[in-house]
Each structure stands twice: as structure tokens, then as C-alpha cells.
Amino acid sequence: MPRHFTVTPLPEVLAEHLAWLRLRGMRTSTLASRRYAINRLARALPVDLLQASADDLDRWQRSLHLSDVSRSNEVANVACFYQP
């Protein structure tokens, strides 16, 4: 019997960001880390990714229960997503 997987569609803005990273030659592992981090952020925010305020992002960062290294990686991925 074939296995069926549910795929959560990426927010369009994230798909565009990942496409831009691919054009820049980013490694597959970087793309995956970024995708997972931004998807986690999107689930945690009370608003859409592009509507998030500095306060929303601050609350999200303070809510992370991760090791220092993991928190640093998560925040770096999110920061890169929001860079102009």
C-alpha cells in the first residue's frame, strides 16, 4: 500500500525567499534549516510573517526553549529572512 504524506504548503513569501537563496548557490542544508526555522516561526506568530512587528519577534525569541547554540541558529535564520 503506498504511503501518503501531507505536505504543508509554504507561505508564498518563504518559497520566494528559498528560490532567491538557491540562485545565490546556498547549500541544500542551509535551505532546509531556513525553511524549517521560518515555518516554526510562522506557526508561532499571531500574524502573517510579513505583518510581524518587532514586538511579535521579540516575544517569539523569548519563548524559545533551546540551547544557546540552537537559539542562535534559529534567530540567525529568521534574521536573514527579514533582511532587506
C-alpha positions in Angstrom: 0.0 0.0 0.0 1.5 3.4 -1.0 2.3 5.9 1.7 0.7 9.2 1.6 2.3 12.3 3.1 0.6 15.5 3.9 2.7 18.4 2.7 2.1 21.8 4.2 2.3 24.4 1.5 5.0 27.0 2.1 3.9 30.6 2.5 4.5 32.2 -0.8 7.0 34.7 0.6 9.0 31.8 2.1 9.0 30.0 -1.3 10.3 33.1 -2.9 13.0 33.6 -0.3 14.2 30.0 -0.7 14.3 30.4 -4.5 16.4 33.5 -4.1 18.8 31.5 -1.8 19.0 28.8 -4.5 20.0 31.4 -7.1 22.8 32.5 -4.7 24.1 28.9 -4.6 23.2 28.2 -0.9 23.6 24.6 0.2 20.7 22.3 0.5 21.2 22.0 4.2 21.1 25.8 4.5 17.8 25.9 2.6 16.3 23.2 4.8 17.4 24.9 8.0 15.9 28.2 6.8 12.7 26.5 5.7 12.2 24.7 9.0 13.0 27.8 11.1 10.7 30.1 9.2 7.9 27.5 9.2 8.3 27.2 13.0 8.2 31.0 13.3 5.1 31.2 11.1 3.3 28.7 13.4 4.2 30.7 16.5 3.3 34.2 15.3 -0.2 35.6 15.9 0.1 37.3 12.4 1.4 36.5 8.9 5.2 36.5 8.5 5.3 39.9 6.8 2.9 41.5 9.3 5.1 40.6 12.3 6.2 43.5 14.4 9.4 43.8 16.3 7.4 43.1 19.5 6.0 39.9 17.9 9.5 38.7 17.0 10.8 39.7 20.5 8.1 37.6 22.1 8.8 34.7 19.8 12.5 34.8 20.6 11.9 35.0 24.3 9.6 31.9 24.0 12.3 29.7 22.6 13.3 27.0 25.0 16.5 25.9 23.2 20.2 25.6 24.0 22.2 28.8 23.3 23.6 27.4 20.1 20.2 26.2 18.8 18.6 29.6 19.7 21.4 31.4 17.9 20.9 29.3 14.8 17.1 29.8 14.9 17.4 33.6 15.4 20.0 33.8 12.6 17.8 32.1 10.1 14.9 34.3 11.0 17.1 37.5 10.9 18.3 36.5 7.4 14.7 36.0 6.2 13.8 39.6 7.3 16.9 41.3 5.9 16.1 43.7 3.0 
